[in-house]
Amino acid sequence: MASARQVALEVAGREVVITNPDKVFFPHSGHTKLDLARYYAAVADGALRGIAGRPIVLKRYVDGAEGEPFFQKRAPSQHPEWVETVELRFPSGRTAREIVVRDAAQLLWIVNLGCIDLNPHPVRADDLEHPDELRVDLDPGAGVSWDDVRRVALVVRDVLEDHGLRGWPKTSGSRGMHVNVRIERRWSFDQVRRAALALAREVERRAPEQATSKWWKEERHGVFLDYNQNAKDRTVASAWSVRPTPDARVSMPLTWDEVADCDPAAFTLVTTPARMAERGDAAAGIDGAAGSLDRLLALSAAQEAAGLGDAPWPPHYKKQGDEPPRVAPSRPPPVDTPAPHHRQGRASDGRARRPRTVEGAASGGRRSTARG
């Protein structure tokens, strides 16, 4: 069962080996790699609800939560035969076979690779072109209070309900909140993004002092509703994910009644297994609540008729026909210049780039900071 270098945990009818189990992954709290694996074994029912059957990007913290992670798109070339993969095609035209997790053994296998949080795509492996989840990412700007985040989340709930949809809130595990919306698999990524943009603009209209849909940081205030998290190849940390914070905070599913006075610091690797045992998963009903985007897309059409067209896409995506100039308002628009070559550093919207991506780290694949 155990040696100086590994421990085997029995889950889902298999033994999963955890290597370097005593390696400290959270120096501030002292939690080890084995603590992380045991956490995910304890909350597997909830964690799997957010990732099961979905391709997942491996965000690997090989040096623990305080080290620099890298995103690995391609599944390691050496993986057990009981670990499933599926081939995805990215906006760049590249392809990669990504891991698909379906049970707790596969979940612990990727945790052993150094995955702290879980980053699934919003599609299922049997239909990679039609998302079944619209994701609302509430990203507070500098100095924005947690109270404002909660207030905006409640406006999101109201807008969704007014358009025939149910939102499932969770803390992000950092400073923000996420609201996941299960949808029927009828729409393309572009349509889901368009619906998310319409939602963001309507929330901004209802709460103009607290919410913004503006992509460029120089135009933002309050809580940004990041509609581009619904673009193809974007991933968001799923429910029950541990985040790389000093206190090993968890992205916790909540009931709407809890949102108004919840404290995200209360949900950690240590405290949440007991909550799961006592209360179950607040998002347990999400898979039975798939709704239609028809009314949000009708809202989008009405906004476009009123003069609100598309909004900027992330830098590495193909320029869209009806997209406004992909340049910050304070800078002059480019004149027939090709898309810039993106280097490590800061994105053109002023935000820090995501950690480096390794498309095939285990198989000698090329490294790139782009997502696809």
N, C-alpha and C positions, 0 to 999 in steps of 0.2 A: 504493500500500500504506500509506503513512504520511504524516501531516502533523503540524503542531504540536498539533492538537486530537484526532486519532483514529488508530487503528491497526486494520487489518482482519486477522482471523485466519481461516484456512481450516480448518473442521471439519465433518465429516459432509456433505461435498459442498457446503457453503455458505460464503460469506464473512460473518463476523459482525463488525460494527464495534464497537470498544471506544473510547468517547469519553473524553476526559481521561485517557489511559493513564498519564500520569506523576503523577497525583494520589496522594499518599501516603495509604494506607488504614490502615497500622499504623505510627504515628509512632515507637514504641519500636524496632521492628526495621527500619523504613524501607521495608517492602514496599508496592508501588504497586498500583493497580487492575489494571494490566496483569499484574503478578506473580500476582495472584489469578486472573485469567482464564486465564493459562497453566497454573497449578496445576490448575484444573478440567479443562482440556483434557487434561492428562497423566493424570489419574485418572478420566476420564469413565466408563470401564467400571464401576468400583466405585461412583462417585457415582450413576450412573443406576440401578444395582440397587436403591437405596433410594428413588428418586423416580419412576421411569419409569411412565407411565400413571396417575399419581396427581394429583389437584388439589393445588396447592401455594400456600401463603400467601407473599406476597412480603414478606420482612422486610428493609426497605431502610435501609441505612446510607449515606445520601447524603453525610454528612460524615465517613465513615470509621469505623473500629472504636471510636474514643473519642467519637464523636458519639451523640446520641440517635437510635435507630432508630424507624421506625414500621412497623406491620403493614398491608399493603394487601391487602385481600381481592379486590376487583374487578380484573380484568385492565385494564391501560391501554387506553383507547379507541383509541389509535393503536398497533397492533402488526402485525407482518408477517402475511401470509395463511398462512404456514407455521407459525405459532404457534397451537396448539390451545387452546380453552377449553371449560369445562363448567359448567353452572349447579348450584350447591349451595343447599340450604335449611338455614338455621341454627336453633338452638333458639328464637331470638327470633321466628321466622317470616319474617325477612328472607331475601332471596335475593341471590346474586352469582355472576357468571361468573368462575371462577378459571382461571389458567393450568394447562395439563397439559403437562409436559415428557416427551418421548419420545426425544430424541437430543441429542448434544453441542452442536449448533448452538443449539437451544432453551435448553439449559442456560447457555451463554455469553451468550445474549441476556438472561436474567434477571440474570446476574452483572453485566452492564453497567448494569442499573438500580440497582446498589448492594447487591445481595444478597450477603452474606458467608456466612452459613450457610443451609442448605436445610431448609424446614419443610413436609413433605408431610403430607397426611391419611392415615390408615391404611386407605383404601379406594381402589379403582380407579375410573377414570372411567366404566366400563361397568356398575358396580353401586355406587351411592353409599350404600346402606343396610346393607351387610354387610361389615364390616371383614375384611381378610385378614391383619391383624397385631395381636397383643396386645403392648403395650409396657410393659416394666417399667423404671421410672425410679427409680434409687437416688439419693436426695437427702440427702447428709450434713449434719447440723446443725453449728452452730458448734463448733469444737474437735474434731470427729470426725476420726480419722486415716484416711489412705488405706488402711492395712492393714484397718481395719474395713469399709471399702467393699468391698474385695476379698473379705473373708471372707463378707460378706452375699451378694455376687454368687455365690459358690460354693454357698451354701445355696439360692439361687434356682435354680441349675442342678439341684440334687438334687430339689427339689420338682417342678420341671417334668418331669424324667425319671420320677419316681414317678407322674406323672399322664399319661404317654404323650406328652410334648411335648419338643421340642428348642429350647433357647435359643441365641441367637447374640449373644455379648457384644461390647460396644464401650465404649471410654472415652467420656465425654460431651463431652470437650474442655474441661471445667471441673473441678469437684471430684468429680464423681460418675461413675457408670457407667450404661449402658443395657443391657438384654437384650431383644432383639426375638424374637418368637415368630411364625413364619408359621402361620396357621390356615386351615382351610377356610372358604369364604364361605357359612356357614350360619346365623350368629348375628347378632342385632341389636347395635347399640352398647351398649344397656343390659345385654345378656347378657355381652358381652365385658368391660364394666366390672365386672359382678358376679363374673366369673371372676377378674379381676385383683385384686379385693378379697379373694376367698377365698385366692388365692395369697399376698397380702401378709400376711394373718392367719396362714397356716400357716408362712411364713418367720419371722414374729414369735414364734410358738409354739416353733419349733425353736431360735431364736437370740434369746432375750428380752433379753439384755444388749446386743446390737448392733443389733437391728432393731426398727422400730415401724411399725404401720399407722395410727396415730392422726392424724387430719386436723388437729386444733387444735395449734398450735405449743406451747402451754403444757403439753400432755400428752406431747409427743414427747421421745425421747432417741435417740441413735445415728443410724442411717441410716433415713430415711423412705422407704417404698415408696409412691410416689404413684400410687395406683390410679385417681385421677381423670384422669390423662393419657389414659385410655381413654374418657372421656366424648366425646360427639359434639362436633365442632368444635375439639377439642384437637389440637395438633401438637407434634412433638418434632424437634429437629435430627437429621437423618439421618446415616447412616454416610458418612465421608469429608468431612463438612462442616468447613470452617474456622470457628473460633469467634472472636468479637471479643475476644480476649485480647491482651496486649502482644506475646507471642511467636507469634501466629497459630497457636494450637494446633488440632489436628485431632481430630475424633471418630473414633477409629480402631477398625475391626473387629479382633477378636482371636480366636485359638483359646483354648479353655478352659485348655490347658496354659500359656498365656502370662499368664493372669489373676493367678496367685499372686505373680508378681514383676515385673509390668509397671510402667513409669514413664510416666505420661501426658505428662510434659514432653518425652519423646523423640519425640513425634509432632507435627510442625509442617508448615506449608506448604512448608518447605525440605526436610525429611527424608523425608516420606511418599511422594513420587513414586518415589524409589529403592526403597522397600520394595515398592511396587506392582509395579515392574519385576522385582524379584528374587523375590518370594514370591507375587505375585498378591493376590487378595482373600480374606481369611479367611472372609468371608460368601458366597463364590461359590455355595455349595450351598443357600442359604436358600429359593429359590423352589421347589426340589424337595422341601421338607421340611414341607409343610403338614400340620398335625395337627388333632385333634379336641379341642373343649373339654368334651366330655361328662363326663370324670372331674373336671375342675375345677368344673364346675357341680354335680356330685354332691357334691363337697366343700363347695360353697357351701350346698347344701340341708342337709347335715349340720350345718354351723355355725349355720344359721338355726334348726334344730330344737333346738340346744343353747342358743339364746337370743341369738345374734349376728345381728341383722337388718342392714338397710342402714346405711351410714355416710354422713356429710355429703357433699353435693355442693358444687361451687364456687358462689359467691354468686349469679351471674347466671342459674343454671339454675332451671327450674320446680321448685317444691317437690314432692317425691315422697311418695306416700301412706304408705310405711313408713319414711321417713327420720326420724331423730331430730331434735330441735330444732336448727335451724341457727343456733346461738349458742354461743360459747365456754363451757365448763363453769363458768368463774369468774363469768359474767354471768347474771343471772336471765333465764329464757326470756321472749320477747315474748308479749303477750296479744292475739291476733287482730289483729296489725298486718300491713299489706301488706309485700311485699318492699321493701327500701330502694332508693331511687334511688342508683345507684352513681356516685360522682364520682371524679375523679382523686385519688389518694392511696394509702391502704393498704386491702387487702381485709379483710373481716371476720375472716379467719383470721390476720391479723397480718402476712401476707406483702406485699411490695411489689407493686403492680399491674404488669402487663405494660406495655411501652411502648404509646403511643397507637396505636390502630388507625384506618386510613383506609379506609373502605369505598367505594372509588371515587375515590381522590385525583386520578386523571387525567381524571375525567369530571364533576367538580363534586359528587360524592357527599357524603353527610353524614359527619362525623367522630364517632367514638364510641370510648370506652375499652372497651366490651363486645366480646366475640368473635363475636357473631352476632346 
